Amino acid sequence: MALNPKLLEILACPKCKKSVYLNEQQNGLICDACQLIYEVRDDIPIMLIDEAKPLKNK
């Protein structure tokens, strides 16, 4: 099961409130503004700033 497209439309980065998008591997949500990736575990996005990882190279 993948993330619901309607959920992706309303999700925003908890740090800067800008939009996020699913990465190519579909295992994380990327915020370009903050250069962070929020992990997706068992189809649940972990939208916690402390859990986010710095974005290296997309």
C-alpha positions as CSV (number, residue, x, y, z in Angstrom):
1,M,0.0,0.0,0.0
2,A,1.3,3.4,-0.9
3,L,0.7,6.8,0.5
4,N,-2.7,8.3,-0.3
5,P,-2.3,11.0,-3.0
6,K,-4.7,13.2,-1.2
7,L,-2.6,13.0,1.9
8,L,0.5,14.0,-0.1
9,E,-1.4,17.1,-1.3
10,I,-2.0,18.4,2.3
11,L,1.3,17.4,4.0
12,A,3.7,20.2,4.7
13,C,7.1,20.4,6.3
14,P,6.7,20.9,10.0
15,K,9.7,23.1,10.1
16,C,9.0,25.6,7.4
17,K,5.4,24.7,6.4
18,K,6.3,24.4,2.7
19,S,5.2,21.5,0.6
20,V,7.0,18.1,0.6
21,Y,7.1,15.5,-2.1
22,L,7.8,11.7,-2.2
23,N,11.3,10.7,-3.2
24,E,11.9,8.3,-6.1
25,Q,12.3,5.3,-3.8
26,Q,9.0,6.2,-2.1
27,N,10.5,5.8,1.3
28,G,10.8,9.5,2.3
29,L,9.2,12.9,1.9
30,I,11.6,15.7,0.8
31,C,11.5,19.4,1.8
32,D,13.7,21.3,-0.7
33,A,13.5,24.5,1.4
34,C,14.9,22.9,4.6
35,Q,17.0,20.3,2.7
36,L,15.5,17.5,4.9
37,I,14.0,14.1,4.3
38,Y,11.2,12.7,6.5
39,E,11.2,8.9,6.5
40,V,8.1,6.9,5.6
41,R,7.7,3.7,7.7
42,D,5.0,1.2,6.9
43,D,3.2,3.8,4.7
44,I,3.2,6.3,7.6
45,P,5.1,9.6,7.2
46,I,7.2,10.4,10.2
47,M,6.8,14.2,10.2
48,L,8.9,15.0,13.3
49,I,11.7,17.6,12.9
50,D,13.9,15.6,15.3
51,E,13.5,12.5,13.2
52,A,14.3,14.2,9.8
53,K,17.6,13.6,8.2
54,P,19.6,16.1,6.2
55,L,19.2,15.7,2.5
56,K,22.5,14.7,0.8
57,N,22.2,14.2,-2.9
58,K,18.8,13.5,-4.3
